[in-house]
Structures are given as structure tokens and as C-alpha cells.
Amino acid sequence: MYNLNIFSPAVMLFLCLIACRPQYEVDLTPGNLSSETFTWDGEEREYLLYFPANYVDTKAVPLLLSFHGAFGTKEKQYELSQFHQLADEENFILVTPESQNLTWNHTGDPGRADDIGFINALLDDLLSRYPIDPDRVYAAGSSNGGYFSFQLACELSDRIASVVSVKGGMNEAQLSSCDPTRPVPVLQLHGTEDQNVPYEVAEAAINFWKSHNQTASTPTITDLPDIDPQDGSTVQYFIFGDGQNDATVEHFKVIGGGHNWFGSELEPDNNDINASEEAWKFLKKFDLNGIR
């Protein structure tokens, strides 16, 4: 995981000038997508709000929270994941928040923004204004956003129905302090050649949730078709079933894959799976009461 404490202020400024500038442009013209602000803890926080094309405000729909990686932006995550296209097909509201100070505070560091508090308050606000099904609030994140999604499962398990991490994981502080109040279904997508978040970090997260959800220790494993032999990677799909309240732990192991959002044109790597499609396929199977 990125250790921001090793950088001097000058280096941090240089990195921000490079990494914090918009990498992908997004159309914020009036329509289904809008750029919103929310004041939390004395700070104005930003997020993108997307309503599906067939949205009708008389019916409660699911909500997906999508979190960017370190040095990322809400615009980058929006374009990287393309979750808005799935929102049109599946009829859910998409919220893509932006962190402060480059990264999500996934360990509760008191010297940094209270991001768990921010998301908790933002959910209160969104649920008060829009017909969102409170039993079908989901989280998915990229890299540091994946770490943060797991932390939401740890601290807001009474609100987050299921969670997906793409190229993220859980560090030692999270593993030792995570105490969810219910079994939480989780999906981890990770490359074995990830140089930013080693595969062992993903395995540690998988093992934690297997234990917490009390799943079977032996998974069912499926070798997926190698659709693109030229991409240099293959995929195995693991399902740890028989968890409490049907809370499974699932995993796409991208053998030879790197630190990428698989299937994305913006981060070309493995083309055998589409991370966004697999994420939503998993998330929507569950609500706060278990499998739907």
C-alpha cells in the first residue's frame, strides 16, 4: 500500500501536480450526471451523482458507491469503471465520491479526514432525498478505494450489503481491528503480478472474510476461458460458499495480471473478464438480509 509519510512536502506537491490533474474528462452537462458537493466536518466534499436513464423517482432502487484509487479523482474512477453504463441497464443510482489529500483514510488515522464519517453522513443525506433501497447499498473500489471499501464493510456493515475490491486489500491495522456486526459478502479481483498491492495482501483479505463469514475452507474453482491469449494472463474464479446467512467470499485470480481494472480500455491488462460487470453481478445478489 502507498506510504504517504515517506514523501517530503516538495515531493508530495510534485506528485500531486502530476497525478491530481484530471486524467480522464467527463461530461458534466445537465442530464443524468451531475457534480455535487456535501459539507462534512467543516469541509466541502465532492462527488459525482448519476441517475440511470430509466430512473423513476417513485420506486426505490439500489445505490452503488464507487471509490477511486490513491492519487485518483472521481472523474477518473467514473471513466475507468464505466459503472454508469451498467446503471442504465440495471437501474441503480451511482455515486462516485472524491477523497481528500489524495487517498481514502481506510485505517481511521485521526490526523486525516474522517472518510467513514463522511460516507455515513452522505448516505443519510442521499437516503433522505432520493428513493434508495436502504437494504441495497453497495461499495466497490479501486486499489486504495478497495481498501476503503473493505473498511466500510468493517465499520458500516449495518448499511453496506456487499463489497467489491479491485486491486485492493486489507493491511495489518485493518485485519486486527475489523469487527463487522454481520456476515458481509465480498468479492476480490486481483492480479498475481500486481507490483503496487502484492497478491499476498489480497489473500490476507480473502482469508479474513472467509473466517468472519464462516465459509467453507475449500473453494470451488473454475478456470475461465482464455478469451485473449495475447494479453498474457488467465483467470481462475474461486467461490468460498456455505457462509453464515449465505455470505460468500469470491475471488477472481488473474494469473499474470497487474495493478489494473480488468477489462477496461483505459487500463488494458486482462480481457477475459470485465471487472465492473463481475462486480455488479456479485453485488446485486445480496441485500442486508443475505442473498436475495
C-alpha positions in Angstrom: 0.0 0.0 0.0 1.1 3.6 -0.6 3.0 5.0 2.4 2.5 8.8 2.0 4.6 9.5 5.1 7.8 8.7 3.2 7.4 11.7 0.9 8.7 15.2 1.6 6.2 18.1 1.1 8.0 19.1 -2.0 7.8 15.6 -3.4 4.1 15.4 -2.4 3.4 18.7 -4.3 5.2 17.4 -7.4 3.3 14.1 -7.3 0.1 16.0 -6.9 0.8 18.3 -9.8 1.3 15.2 -11.9 -1.3 12.8 -10.6 -4.0 15.1 -9.4 -4.7 16.8 -12.7 -7.7 15.2 -14.5 -6.6 12.2 -16.4 -10.0 11.5 -18.0 -12.5 14.0 -18.9 -16.2 13.6 -18.0 -19.2 15.4 -19.4 -20.9 17.3 -16.6 -23.6 18.9 -18.8 -27.2 18.7 -17.4 -28.7 15.3 -17.6 -28.3 12.1 -15.7 -24.8 13.0 -14.4 -24.1 15.9 -12.0 -21.2 17.1 -9.9 -22.3 17.6 -6.3 -20.9 18.9 -3.0 -21.6 17.9 0.6 -20.3 19.6 3.7 -19.0 17.3 6.3 -16.8 18.0 9.3 -16.5 21.6 8.2 -15.1 20.7 4.7 -16.9 20.7 1.4 -16.6 17.3 -0.2 -17.3 16.4 -3.8 -19.0 13.5 -5.6 -20.5 12.6 -8.9 -24.1 11.6 -8.9 -25.5 9.5 -11.7 -29.2 8.6 -12.3 -29.9 5.8 -14.7 -31.6 6.6 -18.0 -34.8 4.9 -16.9 -34.9 6.3 -13.4 -38.3 6.8 -11.9 -38.4 8.5 -8.6 -41.4 6.5 -7.3 -39.5 3.3 -6.9 -36.7 2.6 -4.5 -33.5 1.5 -6.3 -30.1 0.2 -5.3 -27.2 2.6 -4.7 -23.6 1.8 -5.7 -20.7 3.8 -4.1 -17.6 3.7 -6.3 -14.2 4.7 -4.9 -11.1 5.8 -6.8 -7.5 4.7 -6.0 -4.7 6.7 -4.5 -3.8 9.9 -6.4 -7.0 9.4 -8.3 -10.1 11.5 -8.9 -13.8 10.9 -9.0 -13.7 11.6 -12.8 -11.0 9.0 -13.3 -13.0 6.4 -11.4 -16.1 7.2 -13.3 -14.4 6.7 -16.6 -12.3 3.8 -15.5 -15.2 1.7 -14.2 -17.9 2.7 -16.6 -20.4 1.8 -13.9 -22.9 4.3 -15.3 -23.4 2.1 -18.3 -24.4 -0.8 -16.0 -26.6 1.7 -14.0 -28.6 2.3 -17.2 -29.0 -1.4 -17.8 -29.7 -2.4 -14.2 -31.4 0.7 -12.9 -29.3 1.7 -9.9 -28.0 5.1 -8.7 -24.3 5.6 -8.9 -22.3 7.8 -6.5 -18.6 8.4 -7.1 -17.1 10.4 -4.2 -13.7 12.0 -4.1 -11.2 11.7 -1.2 -9.2 14.5 0.4 -5.4 14.6 0.4 -5.1 12.1 -2.4 -6.2 8.9 -0.6 -9.1 7.4 1.4 -8.4 7.1 5.1 -9.0 3.4 5.4 -7.4 2.9 8.8 -9.1 5.7 10.8 -5.9 7.8 11.1 -7.1 10.7 13.4 -4.8 13.1 11.6 -6.6 12.6 8.3 -10.1 13.1 7.0 -12.9 11.1 8.7 -13.9 9.4 5.5 -16.0 6.7 7.2 -18.0 9.5 8.9 -18.2 11.3 5.6 -19.7 8.3 3.8 -22.1 7.6 6.7 -23.4 11.2 6.7 -23.6 11.2 2.9 -25.7 8.1 2.9 -28.1 9.7 5.4 -28.4 12.7 3.1 -28.9 10.6 -0.1 -31.5 8.4 1.6 -33.4 11.4 2.8 -33.6 12.9 -0.7 -33.9 10.0 -3.1 -35.9 6.7 -3.2 -33.0 4.4 -2.4 -33.5 0.9 -1.1 -31.5 1.1 2.2 -31.1 -2.7 2.2 -29.3 -2.5 -1.2 -26.4 -0.1 -0.7 -23.1 -1.5 -2.2 -19.5 -0.4 -2.3 -16.7 -1.1 -4.9 -13.3 0.4 -5.0 -10.0 0.5 -7.0 -6.7 0.0 -5.2 -6.8 2.4 -2.2 -10.5 2.6 -2.8 -10.7 -1.2 -2.5 -9.0 -0.9 0.9 -11.6 1.7 1.9 -14.5 -0.4 0.6 -13.3 -3.2 2.9 -13.2 -0.7 5.8 -16.8 0.3 5.1 -17.6 -3.4 5.4 -15.8 -3.4 8.8 -17.4 -0.2 10.2 -20.7 0.2 8.4 -21.7 -3.4 8.0 -25.2 -2.4 9.1 -25.5 -0.3 6.0 -23.3 -1.8 3.3 -24.9 -5.0 1.9 -21.9 -6.3 -0.1 -18.4 -5.2 -1.2 -16.0 -5.5 -4.1 -12.3 -4.7 -4.1 -10.4 -4.5 -7.4 -6.6 -4.5 -6.9 -7.0 -3.5 -3.2 -6.8 -5.4 0.0 -6.5 -5.0 3.8 -3.4 -4.0 5.8 -2.4 -5.3 9.2 -4.2 -2.4 11.0 -7.5 -3.3 9.3 -7.1 -7.0 9.8 -6.5 -6.6 13.5 -9.4 -4.1 14.1 -12.1 -5.1 11.7 -15.3 -6.1 13.6 -18.4 -6.2 11.4 -21.7 -6.8 13.1 -22.9 -9.2 10.4 -21.5 -11.5 7.7 -20.6 -9.4 4.7 -20.3 -10.9 1.2 -17.1 -9.8 -0.5 -15.5 -10.2 -3.9 -11.8 -9.6 -4.5 -10.3 -9.2 -8.1 -6.5 -9.3 -8.1 -3.6 -9.9 -10.3 -0.8 -12.2 -9.2 1.8 -9.8 -10.7 0.5 -6.7 -9.0 3.5 -4.6 -8.1 1.6 -2.0 -6.1 -0.5 -4.2 -3.9 1.1 -7.6 -3.7 -1.2 -10.6 -4.2 -0.4 -11.7 -0.7 -2.3 -8.7 0.6 -5.4 -9.7 -1.3 -5.0 -13.2 0.0 -5.0 -11.9 3.6 -8.2 -10.0 3.0 -9.8 -13.1 1.5 -8.7 -15.2 4.5 -10.1 -12.7 6.9 -13.6 -12.6 5.3 -13.6 -16.4 5.0 -13.1 -16.6 8.7 -15.6 -13.9 9.6 -18.3 -15.2 7.3 -17.5 -18.8 8.4 -17.4 -20.1 4.8 -16.2 -23.4 3.6 -12.4 -23.6 3.7 -12.2 -25.3 0.3 -13.4 -23.3 -2.7 -15.0 -24.4 -5.9 -12.5 -23.3 -8.6 -13.4 -22.6 -12.2 -10.8 -22.0 -15.0 -12.3 -19.3 -17.2 -11.9 -19.3 -21.0 -8.7 -17.6 -22.2 -10.6 -15.3 -24.5 -7.5 -13.2 -25.3 -4.3 -15.3 -25.4 -2.3 -12.2 -26.4 -2.9 -10.5 -23.0 -0.5 -12.8 -21.2 -2.9 -13.7 -18.4 -5.6 -16.2 -17.4 -8.3 -16.2 -14.8 -9.4 -18.6 -12.1 -12.7 -18.0 -10.3 -12.9 -19.0 -6.6 -16.1 -19.3 -4.6 -16.0 -20.0 -0.8 -19.6 -20.9 -0.1 -21.7 -22.1 2.8 -21.1 -18.9 4.8 -23.3 -17.6 7.5 -26.5 -16.1 6.1 -25.3 -17.2 2.6 -22.5 -14.6 2.7 -20.0 -16.0 0.2 -16.4 -14.9 -0.4 -15.5 -14.9 -4.0 -12.3 -14.2 -5.9 -11.1 -13.7 -9.5 -7.4 -14.6 -9.5 -5.8 -13.0 -12.6 -2.7 -15.1 -13.2 -0.1 -12.8 -14.7 -2.3 -9.8 -14.2 -1.0 -6.5 -12.8 -2.4 -3.5 -11.0 -5.3 -2.8 -13.3 -9.1 -2.6 -13.6 -9.5 -5.7 -15.7 -11.4 -5.4 -18.9 -11.1 -1.6 -19.0 -9.9 0.1 -22.2 -8.1 2.7 -20.0 -6.1 0.1 -18.1 -5.6 -2.7 -20.6 -4.4 -5.9 -19.0 -6.6 -9.0 -18.8 -9.5 -9.2 -21.3 -11.0 -12.4 -20.1 -13.2 -10.6 -17.5 -14.7 -7.2 -17.1 -14.2 -6.1 -13.5 -17.2 -3.8 -13.5 -19.6 -6.3 -14.9 -18.4 -9.0 -12.5 -18.6 -6.5 -9.6 -22.2 -5.7 -10.2 -23.1 -9.3 -10.9 -21.8 -10.2 -7.5 -23.1 -7.2 -5.5 -26.7 -7.4 -6.7 -27.1 -10.9 -5.4 -27.3 -9.6 -1.8 -29.1 -7.2 0.4 -28.6 -6.6 4.2 -30.7 -9.7 4.9 -28.5 -12.0 2.9 -28.8 -13.5 -0.5 -31.8 -12.1 -2.5 
